[in-house]
Amino acid sequence: MDWIVDWRGKDLADLDDHPPDLLPVLQCPTTWTELQAWMRRARLEGKHLALAYPQPIPEAPEVIWQRFVGLAKYLSRTQKTVTRSQLLEKLGMGDRTLQLAFQLLGDVGCQAQSTPFGFQLVWNLPNSLPSLPPSFPKRLEALLNWIQEERFRQQYFYAVPLPLIQRMAGEIRPSFTADTVETPH
């Protein structure tokens, strides 16, 4: 399994000696399915797979939520657009978590509007704060738990030994076509 290169925690710019046919995984996966999608893609494209994601930053879920709200306020005030991938990278969260966070943002008066260039966030604050739905505290707690679980999984995939990853790669069935490969983000 020499087609998988372990560069976790290293900066790709600092690595001069790497194969030209490299497919880097830059965001830490949170499931084996997600990592296997990258493996399939590398094999399909005949490339080396580089595990090149940074070490997850241990942040409290509340801090991530607060950063998301602050970012939403900033983007609303400046009327700038942001792409989904920019949000995922900036917040270090996955798609499902981002969807949940957007739903909660709607509860506090911020709506995400899709544009050809990404999302534009619009904060619709009346003179007084909107009344939160009764389910908001439980939904916020669920989001914070989801973020915590996601961080735990990222820590796992950052630390999982390379031989285990290689063993999982060996279990991938080679019988696939370009039509059946799930393309990772």
C-alpha positions in Angstrom: 0.0 0.0 0.0 2.8 2.4 -0.9 0.3 4.5 -2.8 -0.9 6.0 0.5 1.4 8.7 1.9 1.1 9.8 5.6 1.7 13.6 5.8 -0.8 14.3 8.5 0.1 17.5 10.4 2.7 18.6 7.8 2.5 21.5 5.4 2.5 20.4 1.8 4.5 23.4 0.8 7.4 22.1 3.0 7.5 18.7 1.3 9.7 19.0 -1.8 10.0 15.3 -2.5 6.5 14.1 -3.3 5.1 12.2 -6.3 3.6 14.5 -9.0 0.5 12.3 -9.2 -0.7 13.2 -5.8 -4.3 13.4 -4.5 -4.1 15.3 -1.2 -6.8 14.9 1.5 -6.7 18.3 3.1 -9.7 18.1 5.4 -9.7 15.5 8.2 -12.3 12.8 7.5 -14.9 11.8 10.1 -15.9 8.4 8.8 -14.3 5.4 7.1 -16.8 5.8 4.3 -15.5 9.3 3.6 -11.9 8.2 3.7 -12.7 5.2 1.5 -14.2 7.5 -1.1 -10.8 9.3 -1.3 -9.1 5.9 -1.6 -11.4 4.9 -4.5 -10.8 8.2 -6.2 -7.0 7.9 -5.9 -7.1 4.3 -7.3 -9.5 5.3 -10.1 -7.2 8.2 -11.1 -4.0 6.2 -10.6 -2.7 8.6 -8.0 -0.9 8.5 -4.7 -3.3 9.4 -1.8 -1.7 11.9 0.6 -3.2 12.1 4.0 -2.3 15.8 4.4 -4.8 17.2 6.8 -3.8 19.3 9.8 -4.3 18.2 13.4 -7.7 19.2 14.5 -7.8 22.1 16.9 -9.3 21.2 20.2 -12.0 23.8 20.6 -15.1 23.8 22.7 -18.3 23.4 20.6 -19.6 26.7 22.1 -16.6 28.5 20.7 -17.2 27.1 17.3 -20.9 28.1 17.5 -20.0 31.6 18.6 -17.4 31.9 15.8 -20.1 30.8 13.3 -22.6 33.5 14.6 -19.8 36.1 14.5 -18.9 35.2 11.0 -22.6 35.3 9.9 -22.9 38.8 11.4 -19.7 40.0 9.6 -20.8 38.5 6.3 -24.2 40.1 6.6 -22.8 43.5 7.5 -20.3 43.4 4.7 -22.7 41.7 2.2 -19.9 39.4 1.1 -20.6 35.9 -0.1 -19.0 32.7 1.2 -18.8 29.3 -0.3 -19.8 26.1 1.5 -16.2 24.8 1.3 -14.9 28.1 2.8 -17.3 27.8 5.7 -16.4 24.1 6.2 -12.7 24.9 6.3 -13.0 28.0 8.5 -15.2 26.3 11.0 -13.6 22.8 10.8 -17.0 21.1 10.5 -18.7 18.8 8.1 -21.7 19.2 5.8 -24.4 17.9 8.2 -23.1 20.0 11.1 -23.1 23.1 8.8 -26.7 22.4 7.8 -27.8 22.1 11.5 -25.9 25.4 12.3 -27.7 27.2 9.4 -31.1 26.0 10.8 -30.3 27.4 14.2 -29.0 30.6 12.6 -32.4 31.0 11.0 -34.0 30.8 14.5 -32.0 33.9 15.6 -32.8 35.9 12.6 -30.2 35.1 10.0 -31.0 33.6 6.6 -28.6 32.1 4.1 -29.5 33.0 0.5 -27.9 31.0 -2.3 -26.2 32.9 -5.0 -24.1 31.7 -8.0 -21.0 32.5 -6.0 -22.0 30.9 -2.7 -24.0 32.0 0.3 -25.0 35.5 1.2 -26.1 35.8 4.8 -28.8 38.3 5.7 -29.4 39.2 9.3 -33.1 40.3 9.7 -33.0 41.8 13.1 -36.0 43.8 14.1 -35.7 46.5 16.8 -36.0 43.7 19.4 -34.5 40.2 19.4 -36.7 37.6 17.8 -38.5 35.3 20.1 -36.8 31.9 19.9 -38.8 28.8 19.3 -39.2 26.7 22.5 -37.2 23.9 20.8 -34.1 26.2 20.4 -32.2 25.3 23.6 -32.6 21.5 22.8 -31.6 22.0 19.2 -28.6 24.1 20.2 -27.6 21.4 22.7 -27.9 18.8 19.9 -25.7 20.9 17.6 -23.1 21.3 20.3 -23.1 17.6 20.9 -22.9 17.0 17.1 -19.8 19.3 16.9 -18.2 17.5 19.9 -18.8 14.1 18.2 -17.4 15.4 14.9 -14.2 16.7 16.7 -13.8 13.3 18.4 -14.0 11.6 15.1 -11.5 14.0 13.5 -9.1 13.3 16.4 -9.5 9.6 15.7 -8.8 9.9 12.0 -5.8 12.2 12.7 -4.3 9.6 15.1 -5.4 6.3 13.5 -2.2 4.3 12.6 -1.3 4.2 8.9 -1.2 0.3 8.9 -4.9 0.3 9.8 -5.7 2.8 7.0 -3.7 0.7 4.6 -5.5 -2.5 5.7 -8.9 -0.7 5.0 -7.6 0.4 1.6 -6.8 -3.3 0.9 -10.4 -4.2 1.5 -11.8 -1.8 -1.1 -13.2 -3.7 -4.0 -11.5 -2.9 -7.3 -14.7 -3.5 -9.2 -15.9 0.0 -9.7 -16.4 2.4 -12.5 -16.2 6.2 -12.8 -20.0 6.2 -12.6 -20.1 4.5 -9.2 -17.4 6.4 -7.4 -18.5 8.8 -4.8 -16.4 12.0 -5.3 -15.1 13.4 -2.0 -15.3 17.2 -1.4 
